[in-house]
Amino acid sequence: MKSKRSGKRTSRQQRRNLYPYLLTHGSLTLVAARLRALPGLKSMESLEQRVQRVLQEDIAVVPYDASWPQRFREEEAHLRTVLPSELVGRIEHFGSTAVPGLAAKPILDLLIEVRDLEATRARIAPILETEGYDYFWRPTFGDDVPPFYAWFIKRNRPGGVRTHHLHMITTAPEFREHWERLRFRDYLRAHPDVARDYGELKFRLASKHGHDRVAYTHGKSEFIKDVMEKAGASMQHHPPG
């Protein structure tokens, strides 16, 4: 009986490790072949449906909501209450909802420093999954190769709309690009005119790619690159440690 339960856990983790292919590329061809090779997998229909739902959820950009900073503080307080304090360090509000006046998808992004990612998978992921968060072991650069990090989606109700994205990383050098997003946030906070241009770009992309998250994200890449160059090479915020 014990080995059966252990096998089930392994199978579930193997399936979870395939999600990044779909989240990034939106293709089922390669994933289907790999799924068929997994032991004990009777049907891949529910997995396909789940991942396609994540990929194809509506992209809605809305005007800035003054409640977003308070909602961040509430989520931070909740996480510090339910998660092991010895594993969780700095929690930052980043992304467009962290920039006053900026239009954004109404999904709060939290950048969370964790002490150890394996401990995060073993101890934090089960807690948040029990609370209804979707958990993905996600690659940083779009392929199924390291560095991976823990990524969670919180929704307003089971099967409902996204409200929060949690990005859990360490302060290791391979996660430098994640921490540099704080520099992008701070530049937009200090330059409302640039933030306004970014908001207008996002409205256009959401109108054009309302069901294609990959194309929507790709469409912002040049703008983000230009802003990062303007912000300068040196980070204003260094991760602790």
URNORMO-V277703 format. One record per pair of residues at least 12 apart in sequence whose C-alpha atoms are under 7 Angstrom apart, sorted by the first residue. I is the first residue (numbers start at 1). GAP is how many residues later the second one is. D is the distance in Angstrom with one decimal. If there is no record, write none. Layout:
i->I gap->GAP d->D
i->I gap->GAP d->D
//
This chain:
i->11 gap->28 d->6.9
i->16 gap->120 d->6.6
i->17 gap->120 d->6.2
i->18 gap->13 d->6.7
i->19 gap->32 d->6.9
i->19 gap->117 d->6.9
i->20 gap->118 d->5.4
i->20 gap->119 d->6.6
i->20 gap->124 d->6.8
i->21 gap->122 d->6.9
i->21 gap->123 d->6.8
i->22 gap->29 d->6.7
i->23 gap->32 d->6.0
i->24 gap->118 d->5.8
i->24 gap->190 d->6.5
i->26 gap->29 d->6.8
i->55 gap->158 d->6.5
i->56 gap->155 d->5.0
i->56 gap->156 d->6.2
i->57 gap->154 d->6.1
i->58 gap->152 d->5.7
i->58 gap->153 d->5.3
i->59 gap->46 d->6.9
i->59 gap->147 d->5.9
i->59 gap->151 d->5.0
i->59 gap->152 d->6.3
i->60 gap->45 d->5.5
i->60 gap->146 d->6.5
i->61 gap->42 d->6.4
i->61 gap->43 d->5.0
i->61 gap->44 d->4.4
i->61 gap->45 d->7.0
i->61 gap->141 d->7.0
i->61 gap->142 d->6.0
i->61 gap->145 d->6.6
i->62 gap->41 d->5.5
i->62 gap->42 d->5.5
i->62 gap->43 d->6.1
i->62 gap->44 d->6.7
i->63 gap->39 d->6.9
i->63 gap->40 d->4.3
i->63 gap->41 d->6.5
i->64 gap->36 d->7.0
i->64 gap->37 d->5.2
i->64 gap->38 d->5.3
i->64 gap->39 d->4.8
i->64 gap->40 d->6.6
i->68 gap->29 d->6.4
i->69 gap->29 d->6.9
i->72 gap->21 d->6.6
i->72 gap->36 d->6.9
i->76 gap->15 d->7.0
i->83 gap->41 d->6.4
i->87 gap->27 d->5.4
i->87 gap->28 d->5.1
i->87 gap->29 d->6.9
i->88 gap->25 d->6.0
i->88 gap->26 d->4.7
i->88 gap->27 d->6.4
i->89 gap->24 d->5.0
i->89 gap->25 d->5.8
i->90 gap->22 d->5.9
i->90 gap->23 d->5.1
i->91 gap->19 d->6.6
i->91 gap->20 d->5.8
i->91 gap->21 d->4.5
i->91 gap->22 d->6.3
i->92 gap->18 d->5.6
i->92 gap->19 d->5.1
i->92 gap->20 d->6.4
i->93 gap->16 d->6.1
i->93 gap->17 d->4.9
i->93 gap->18 d->6.5
i->94 gap->15 d->5.6
i->94 gap->16 d->6.0
i->94 gap->17 d->6.7
i->94 gap->88 d->6.3
i->94 gap->91 d->6.3
i->95 gap->14 d->5.8
i->95 gap->90 d->6.4
i->99 gap->86 d->6.6
i->99 gap->89 d->6.7
i->99 gap->90 d->5.5
i->100 gap->89 d->6.8
i->102 gap->93 d->6.0
i->102 gap->94 d->6.4
i->102 gap->97 d->5.9
i->103 gap->96 d->5.0
i->104 gap->95 d->6.9
i->106 gap->57 d->6.7
i->107 gap->55 d->6.2
i->107 gap->56 d->4.6
i->107 gap->57 d->5.0
i->107 gap->58 d->6.8
i->108 gap->55 d->6.2
i->108 gap->56 d->4.5
i->108 gap->57 d->6.1
i->109 gap->55 d->5.8
i->109 gap->56 d->4.8
i->109 gap->57 d->6.0
i->110 gap->55 d->6.3
i->110 gap->56 d->5.0
i->110 gap->57 d->6.1
i->111 gap->55 d->6.4
i->111 gap->56 d->5.0
i->111 gap->57 d->6.3
i->112 gap->55 d->5.9
i->112 gap->56 d->4.7
i->112 gap->57 d->6.3
i->113 gap->55 d->5.9
i->113 gap->56 d->5.3
i->113 gap->57 d->5.3
i->113 gap->58 d->6.9
i->114 gap->54 d->6.2
i->114 gap->55 d->5.8
i->114 gap->56 d->5.2
i->115 gap->55 d->6.0
i->116 gap->54 d->6.6
i->117 gap->52 d->7.0
i->132 gap->26 d->6.9
i->133 gap->19 d->6.0
i->133 gap->20 d->5.4
i->133 gap->21 d->4.8
i->134 gap->18 d->5.3
i->134 gap->19 d->4.9
i->134 gap->20 d->6.6
i->135 gap->16 d->5.9
i->135 gap->17 d->4.6
i->135 gap->18 d->6.7
i->136 gap->14 d->6.1
i->136 gap->15 d->5.2
i->136 gap->16 d->6.3
i->137 gap->12 d->5.9
i->137 gap->13 d->5.0
i->137 gap->14 d->6.3
i->138 gap->12 d->6.2
i->138 gap->13 d->6.4
i->147 gap->27 d->6.7
i->149 gap->19 d->6.1
i->149 gap->20 d->5.7
i->150 gap->17 d->6.2
i->150 gap->18 d->5.1
i->150 gap->19 d->6.9
i->151 gap->15 d->5.5
i->151 gap->16 d->4.9
i->151 gap->17 d->6.2
i->152 gap->13 d->5.7
i->152 gap->14 d->5.0
i->152 gap->15 d->6.8
i->153 gap->12 d->4.9
i->153 gap->13 d->6.6
i->171 gap->68 d->6.2
i->179 gap->60 d->6.7
i->180 gap->55 d->6.6
i->182 gap->55 d->6.9
i->183 gap->52 d->6.2
i->183 gap->53 d->6.2
i->183 gap->54 d->6.8
i->184 gap->43 d->7.0
i->184 gap->44 d->6.1
i->187 gap->44 d->6.3
i->205 gap->14 d->6.8
//
